[in-house]
Structure formats: structure tokens, C-alpha cells
């Protein structure tokens, strides 16, 4: 995964994904509802595939540390 902030490619298990404002607000509302994000799957990557298949609009830009 290439970190948008540093430009470095890193091997990670979790990362933050840049999404559009509407997606961000939808997830924020889901969290504010009861403190839990029910719809927490933004995408997946099938075995053998190189790139994830995202279910939300994204540039694919990511951060690996926060």
C-alpha cells in the first residue's frame, strides 16, 4: 500500500482510505447513531487479485499510520 502522505510503499494489514464527503458523512452518521458502524465494509480484495474492489467512491489514496 502506498502511503499518500509519505509516498512510501508499505506492507500493512489496515489503512485509512480517502473517500468523498458524502461517504464520510454517511459513515459518521452511522457511528453517531449508536456508537457502532454497522456498514463497515468499504471494499474487498479477492485472493490472487492485486487491487481492492471498493464499494464506495474513492481515489484509492491511503494513509498507513494515524
N, C-alpha and C positions, 0 to 999 in steps of 0.2 A: 504494500500500500504506500503510495507516495503522499507524504505529509505536505499539504498545501502551504503551511507556514514556513517550513524549513527547506522544502524541495527534496528532502531525503526519502529514499525508499526504505521502508521498514517492514519487518515481519511482525504482525500483531494479530491478536485474537479479537480485539474490539477497537472501534474507531468511531469518530464523530463524522457525520455526513452533512454537507451543506445542502439545505432544502430551500424551497421558495417560501415566501412569507405566509401564504395560505396554509401550507403543510405545517409550518412551525406553529401557527395559531391553532390549528386543529389538534395537534398533539398537546399543546399547552392546555387547551380546554378539556381534553380527555384527562389529563393529570389533575387539573383543578377540581374536576367533578367529585372524585373520591380519593385522590392521592395515588391512584394506580393508573398506569397507561395500559388500557385493555388492548388496543390495536397497536401492538408494539413491533410488528414486522414490517420493515420498510423495503426489504428485498431479500433475495437468497442467491446462493451460488451453487449450482449443481456440481457434483463430483466430475472432475475432468475439464470443467469449463474454466477459462481464465478470468472472466469478468462477471461480476454480480448482475443479476436481473433486478432492477429496482422497480417497486410498485408505486413510487411517488416521483414527481418531477425533481430532478437533481442534475447538477453539473458533474457530479461524481467527485467533486473536490472533498478532501477529507483532512481531519486532524487526527493525530495518533496519541497525543498527550493533552491532558487538561487538569 
